Every structure is written in structure tokens, then in C-alpha cells.
Amino acid sequence: MNPPRQASSRRKAEDKKEAEDIFVEKVLETTKWAKANSQILVFAGVVAVVLIAGGMYYRAWKTTQIDRAVAQLEQVQQAVSFGEREAAKASLNQFIAAFEGTPYVLEARLLLGQVLLEDGSPGEAIDALAPAVREMDSEPIGIQAAFLMAAAYEEDGRLDEAERMFLRISNTAELTFQIREAISGAARLRAAQGNYAGAVELYQEVLDGMEAEDQERNYWDMRLAEAQAKG
């Protein structure tokens, strides 16, 4: 037998009243807490305003810093192009110290490394480039810095380190020409140290990844043949 409809309706009404009573009770509790802790609420409001204002100030400050960095880096680049190398090196070091944390510091390090390498200071160039090279997995400019560092290692007579840097580039770079250039550098260094078999291995690696109609294939075939003849 089904229960009387009247009993069911009465139960629903009681449940609704109970729910309304709980809601009212919670509202009253919240109101009492707010009155008792008004100072906390005011303080929280002040903190929120300070945080918002601080965030806006920081964004404005960061934008200003980046604008200043761009302007100063352009001036330094002009100094380098005009041959004012000592002044450029001093300015680049000052720039790096002043704008560390901005995206333009890596570019400044790349330029400083290039100037130092061209001026015959490969050891200093390596030190200047190192932070940029550490970003080569995430920043394209890091690959450029790594090529310069490999050249600096080679200039400094540290051929094993130069070879390792070239191989690291070949495993990290995404552009085909960069990968091939890096492998070519490593193979050249192996050949320079009499490791012709190692050079052959690298040249063959490039050829194995080429299409038959690749226009560069003749160049790599020639380099492979040279290494094989000497080995």
C-alpha cells in the first residue's frame, strides 16, 4: 500500500523549514563573526588593495626597465659597430649588472662574448657566454651563444670541450642548418686531432639523414671522402 500523500507533503514541508532554519542560522553566525572581527576584515581589505597596487606598480616598473634596456642595448650595439670596443665592453658589463632578469641580458652576453672572442680573450668570452648557454634548451639565443662558446673553447686550445659543445648543440638545436653546422664543427675537431674514424662517423650520420636529392649532399660526400682518405 502506498503511503498517504498528505504525510509525504508534510515531510517535505518540514525538510524545507529545517533547511531554511539552517540557512538563517549560518547567516546569523556569519554576521556575528563579521561584527566581532571587523578590524580583521578591514585589515584584509587594506592588504588586498596594497597587493593590487603593488602588482600594478611592479608591472609598470618592469615595462620601464625593459624600455630602458632596449634603448641602452641599441647604444652599445652602435658603439661596437663604430669600433669603440673597450667602451662597448665596459657598457655591456654595466648593462648586464643593471638589467639582469630582463630578456635582453642574454643578447648582451652574446654580444659581449663575440667582442671578447674577436679581441683575443677566449677565456673571458666563455665566462660571459656561460649563463646564456645554460638557456639553450629553452631560448634560441642560447644556441647562438653555444656556437660562440665552442669557438672560444677551440681558440683557447680546449678542443675536447669544443667538440662536446658542438655535439651538445647538434642534440639540442631544432633547425637543420644548425644541427649540420654543429656536427661539421665536431667532425672537423676530431679530424684535427687525428681521429679520422670519428670524423667519418659524424659525416656519415649527416648523410644518413639526408634525402637523395638534397643539394648539400655533394659537400658532405666530399668531406666524408677526405676523412676516409686520411684515415
Secondary structure, 3 states (H helix, E strand, C coil): CCCCHHHHHHHHHHHHHHHHHHHHHHHHHHHHHHHHCHHHHHHHHHHHHHHHHHHHHHHHHHHHHHHHHHHHHHHHHHHHHCCCHHHHHHHHHHHHHHCCCCCCHHHHHHHHHHHHHHCCCHHHHHHHHHHHHCCCCCCHHHHHHHHHHHHHHHHCCCHHHHHHHHHHHHHHCCCHHHHHHHHHHHHHHHHHCCCHHHHHHHHHHHHHCCCCCCCCHHHHHHHHHHHHHHC
